[in-house]
């Protein structure tokens, strides 16, 4: 896939004054995933394709599972992950060079390749009826190691919440006798990674109304 990294600009926060601007860029992503009956492991490598943004690369690895609570019509998906980034990425976002030292007043600081953060999240999907479901996502992220010691890190952990109301619409297309084509389209959402502007905020609840066109639903299999 391809992702969008929004970069960093001094206008985002007064504490970024005097720091170099990091342009937005597109990030091609290479993903590998292993799934078993009880858990899944995935790794995603992303890099700056234009070399005009952060100019680096990072690898995010996640371990997750999922299980239904039948009586509550709820599906729970817990996961943990960590992000490993190269020194170019880390120095552009969290380092301070000599020119930034003069313009911002922050002490000179350089980083090497290493782990940027660790995080844990729990996604809960509650089936309201055949059409509607409610999704809640609670995430905790902590900046660690050399990144946490950067002079532009003022808070090394963050909790975020996302709520989404999903509407499901399904259609069966008769391709041949007893054969059906099931299509699936999932709503998309975007949440800016506060860690990448090096200024972690307090907990921010976000509500995202959304639409899912679902012609074959996992929830139908579990609860019908």
C-alpha positions, 0 to 999 in steps of 0.5 A: 500500500501507500501511506501519507506522512504529513511531515512537520511545520513550525506553525503546528506548535510554538515549541517547534519554532526554529526547527527545520520544516519536514515536507509531506511525502508518500510512503510505499509500504511493504507488509508481511503477515502471519496468521494462526487460529489464535494470533497474527503477526504483521510487519510493515516497512515504510520509506520516503519514496521522494526523499523530500520529506523525512528521507528515512524509513521505519518498520512497525511490527504488531502482534494481535489476537481476536475473540468474540464475547457471544452473549454481549455480541462483541468482538475484541481485538487486542494488540501490541506493537513497536516501531523501529526507525533508521537514524535519518528518520529519527534525526529529522523528527527528533534530532537537533542539528547545529543550525536548529540549535542556534535558531531554536535554542534547543541543545544539539542532539543526534540519534542512531537507528533504534526503537521509536515507540511501543504501543498497545491497543484494544479494539471493541466491535459491538453489534447493535443490530443487523445493520449497525455496529459500534467500534471503539479503539483505545490506544496507549503509546510510549516513546522510549530510549534515545527518542524519549530523551530528545529535547523536543519531547515534552511528554513521552506517553499518550492515550487516544480513543476513537469511536466509529458508528458503522452501517453495514449493507450487504447484497448477494450477487448470483454468479452461477448456481449456488455460487455467490460473489461477496464483496467488501469495502471498509471505511477508512480513517486517519489519525495524525501520529502526534509522536511524529511532530514530537509533541504528545498531547493529552487524551483526545476522544475522536468520533468518526461516523462512517459507512461500511458496505459489507456484502459478507460480514464476519459479525454475521458469521459469529452472531447469527 
